[in-house]
């Protein structure tokens, strides 16, 4: 049954609105400061002292600026804790520009391969349109980053510093995307004209050089070997000579990348707990391990994160940061905004329903670097290291309530030793493939 909006209906709405005298006062407040400030719950602030019972080390706060590199920043911010210990430094920063360069080139290669693979699909099919939408987006996932680290290693920030387009990626990504879409058309046309695999590969190689050319001009030359000078905590001078990025990562971080696992909490009917999942067409390095998550109850994620933090290891996590959080104060709390007090009673969706109905998804990655446990060992608030610079939160540190963790945190990555063996058994079963557009896919470009 179709209902039309007519003048009689509009007048009834107007009369109902004007019958409540508080509506006008709220209207004025929202016009002045917006929904969030007008509904800000100051009582919540009292629950966030930014003091935590258990903490890990962390370096100076980083700033991803106008880019969606949160997943890189969070991973490298975790890795630098090891480097700080090995090099005896108070703080240290890896080059996010270096990993950005290789991520864009690898994504371009993966995209072109996917276009060839799907060349028999109609161009307006959902999968082809998904591939064409954001072939080299800034977003990514933990397993995509480990593939980059394995293949290319990492370098100190001074070895490959930021450029205009590493800190402001939109223009560069737009130019590359337009070229890749045109390349997709050429490859599909060549396939339809019965081009051989060798011919398509040769075309792709020429196309990749175009992307490489843009990346070098936008981000700079990537080092094959480098030297690095620094002074340690005692002001002693050191110089590391003629080392490759792969050697630097291996020697000064030394992570067992195969020993880490991502655990998600997606309580939807299509994702049973105790099973492992991957996402179709979500990758960068073609030969890297596929994206792999184990789905588990939220308490499993918390227990693993607490165990890691207690042993001094920060925890990479993916969440929906735009929900019930305040960038200025750095507070993430499910009761932060009392929207119902200034608007109308809100319909409620639980965590599973928010995923199913498109109201929530992975939008941002950060690091858990502390937790405040009560007398019974239960988490109250979590200490979060963000990558939005020192002007956000408490000089870049955020405080997340445990209830916010329940509702809007979806993923943690920890060493496998912090996870009960019964959950790791999921890796011995067939991995379930999720569609490319699943909300448990790539962390979106939220900043």
Order of alpha helices (4+ residues) and beta strands (2+ residues): alpha-alpha-alpha-beta-alpha-alpha-alpha-alpha-alpha-alpha-alpha-beta-beta-alpha-beta-beta-beta-alpha-beta-beta-beta-alpha-alpha-beta-beta-beta-alpha-beta-alpha-beta
